[in-house]
């Protein structure tokens, strides 16, 4: 007795692309990119995220109005700094750095 023909599930379908067309891509920076971001100034010299003191990073956080559960955090590890910056960017927030850099950068598509 012959078997009944069924649809072959291995063949590609005509399903549309995933995702919504108007959603922005989530921005996530790598640690080596975050390390070079200039967040403070000591005298005439810029200070990168990697070498900033806890107080300098606190000032950066306050300047950018990043909400924290506490007024300040003691002992910002570099991992903490990376997580905070990526969290703000991932939530669609904007960060302004002491050298005038703004993340996320405006692209010609958003202008």
Order of alpha helices (4+ residues) and beta strands (2+ residues): alpha-beta-beta-alpha-alpha-beta-beta
